[in-house]
Amino acid sequence: MIDLGATPWWSTTLFFLLSTVYIYVQAKKLRKQKERVQQQSAVLEQTISELKQRQQQLVQSEKMASLGQLTAGVAHEINNPINFVSGSITPLKRDISEIMQLLEIYSSLDRSNYSSKLDEILKYRDQIDLNFTIEEITSLIKKARNCVAGFSINTVLIKFTLAVDHPQHVLGSWQF
């Protein structure tokens, strides 16, 4: 009688051989998959590294842009009073020169030339419009004093501090 429970030797060997081939093929597939995953990981790591570098460059660019705006704002705050005072110098020089000329004519006045010098003084006074000249000098000095009084290094530092803490508020309010 034939024993159905017993398997021939070649069947076991064939099963072992096929199992070994199957395991070998699966191991080879796993190695290839592992290599692909490693390559993808390397690509992802490179991409992450490049993104971090670009992010640092972008942050640095933003910092430099903000610093540029801040510097322009500080320069603006400093230049406004300087420009106003500088612009006032020419009319002040002209007005003071006119008054000095009037004083020179006046200083040459004595008893012997009283009548002619008085006429010359009155004519020059009207020519320069002495009342306007005095008002202009007073106004220019007052405006220059107010402009300079409103400017201080503390004002600039306060705006600088605000710009650091709230750049969108302060930098947006500075006119360049």
matplotlib code that plots the C-alpha trace (Angstrom):
import matplotlib.pyplot as plt

x = [0.0, 1.0, 1.6, 0.0, 1.4, 4.9, 6.4, 9.1, 12.6, 12.7, 9.4, 11.0, 14.1, 12.1, 10.0, 13.2, 14.8, 11.7, 11.4, 15.1, 14.6, 11.4, 13.3, 16.2, 13.9, 12.0, 15.3, 16.6, 13.3, 13.7, 17.3, 16.2, 13.3, 15.8, 18.1, 15.3, 14.2, 17.7, 18.1, 14.8, 15.8, 19.1, 17.2, 14.7, 17.6, 19.3, 16.0, 15.5, 19.0, 18.5, 15.2, 16.8, 19.6, 17.1, 15.0, 18.1, 18.9, 15.3, 15.4, 18.7, 17.3, 14.3, 16.5, 18.7, 15.6, 14.2, 17.5, 17.7, 14.2, 15.1, 18.3, 16.4, 13.9, 16.5, 18.3, 15.0, 14.4, 17.8, 17.8, 14.5, 15.6, 19.0, 17.5, 15.0, 17.7, 20.0, 17.2, 16.6, 20.2, 20.1, 17.0, 18.4, 21.8, 20.0, 17.8, 20.7, 22.8, 20.1, 19.7, 23.5, 23.5, 20.8, 22.9, 26.0, 24.0, 22.6, 26.1, 27.3, 24.6, 25.8, 24.7, 26.4, 24.6, 21.5, 19.0, 20.6, 21.4, 17.9, 16.5, 18.9, 18.0, 14.2, 14.6, 16.6, 14.2, 11.3, 13.3, 14.1, 10.6, 12.1, 9.0, 8.7, 12.4, 12.2, 9.0, 10.8, 13.9, 11.7, 9.6, 12.6, 14.3, 11.1, 10.5, 14.1, 14.0, 10.8, 12.1, 15.3, 13.5, 11.3, 14.4, 16.5, 18.6, 16.0, 13.2, 15.3, 16.1, 12.5, 11.4, 14.3, 13.1, 9.5, 10.7, 12.5, 9.4, 6.7, 8.4, 5.2, 3.8, 6.8, 8.4, 5.1, 4.6, 8.0, 7.9, 11.0]
y = [0.0, 3.6, 5.8, 9.2, 10.8, 10.3, 12.9, 12.0, 13.4, 15.3, 17.1, 18.4, 19.4, 21.1, 22.9, 24.0, 25.1, 27.1, 28.6, 29.6, 31.2, 33.0, 34.3, 35.3, 37.2, 38.9, 39.8, 41.3, 43.3, 44.5, 45.6, 47.5, 49.1, 50.0, 51.6, 53.6, 54.7, 55.7, 57.6, 59.3, 60.1, 61.6, 63.7, 64.8, 65.7, 67.7, 69.4, 70.2, 71.5, 73.8, 75.0, 75.9, 77.7, 79.6, 80.4, 81.8, 83.9, 85.2, 86.1, 87.8, 89.7, 90.8, 91.9, 93.9, 95.5, 96.4, 97.8, 99.8, 101.2, 101.9, 103.7, 105.8, 106.7, 107.7, 109.7, 111.4, 112.3, 113.8, 115.5, 117.3, 119.8, 120.2, 120.9, 123.4, 125.3, 125.2, 126.5, 129.4, 130.5, 132.3, 134.5, 135.2, 136.2, 138.5, 140.1, 140.6, 142.0, 144.5, 145.5, 145.8, 148.1, 150.2, 150.4, 151.4, 154.3, 155.1, 155.1, 157.6, 160.0, 163.1, 166.7, 167.9, 165.5, 164.9, 165.8, 164.0, 160.9, 160.8, 160.8, 158.0, 156.0, 156.4, 155.6, 152.4, 151.4, 151.6, 149.8, 146.8, 146.9, 146.9, 145.8, 142.7, 142.0, 142.1, 139.8, 137.4, 137.2, 136.6, 134.0, 132.1, 132.0, 130.9, 128.1, 127.0, 126.9, 124.9, 122.5, 121.9, 121.7, 118.9, 117.0, 115.2, 112.1, 110.7, 111.1, 109.2, 106.5, 106.1, 105.7, 103.2, 101.2, 101.3, 100.2, 97.2, 96.2, 97.2, 97.7, 97.6, 100.5, 102.8, 102.1, 102.6, 106.0, 107.4, 109.2, 108.7]
z = [0.0, -0.7, 2.3, 1.4, 4.6, 3.5, 1.1, -1.3, -0.7, -3.9, -3.0, 0.2, -1.6, -4.3, -1.7, 0.1, -3.2, -4.2, -0.8, -1.0, -4.4, -3.2, -0.2, -2.4, -4.8, -1.9, -0.3, -3.6, -3.9, -0.3, -1.0, -4.1, -2.1, 0.7, -1.8, -3.4, 0.1, 1.0, -2.3, -1.7, 1.9, 0.6, -1.9, 0.8, 3.2, 0.4, -0.3, 3.4, 3.6, 0.6, 1.9, 5.3, 3.5, 1.4, 4.4, 6.2, 3.1, 3.0, 6.7, 6.2, 3.2, 5.2, 8.0, 5.6, 4.0, 7.4, 8.4, 5.2, 5.8, 9.4, 8.4, 5.9, 8.5, 11.0, 8.3, 7.5, 11.1, 11.4, 8.0, 8.3, 11.0, 9.4, 6.0, 7.5, 9.4, 6.3, 4.2, 6.6, 6.5, 3.1, 3.9, 7.4, 5.9, 3.4, 6.1, 8.5, 5.7, 4.9, 8.6, 8.9, 5.8, 7.4, 10.6, 8.7, 7.1, 10.5, 12.1, 9.6, 10.8, 12.6, 13.1, 9.9, 7.6, 9.6, 6.9, 4.0, 6.0, 7.5, 4.0, 2.9, 6.1, 5.4, 1.7, 2.5, 5.3, 2.9, 0.2, 2.4, 4.0, 7.5, 9.3, 7.0, 7.4, 11.2, 11.1, 8.7, 10.9, 14.0, 12.2, 10.8, 14.2, 15.9, 13.3, 13.4, 17.2, 17.2, 14.6, 16.5, 19.8, 18.3, 17.3, 19.7, 19.6, 22.1, 19.6, 17.0, 19.6, 20.6, 17.0, 16.5, 19.5, 18.3, 14.8, 16.3, 18.4, 15.8, 12.4, 10.4, 12.4, 12.6, 9.2, 7.5, 9.1, 8.0, 4.7, 2.5]

ax = plt.figure().add_subplot(projection="3d")
ax.plot(x, y, z, "-o")
ax.set_aspect("equal")
plt.show()
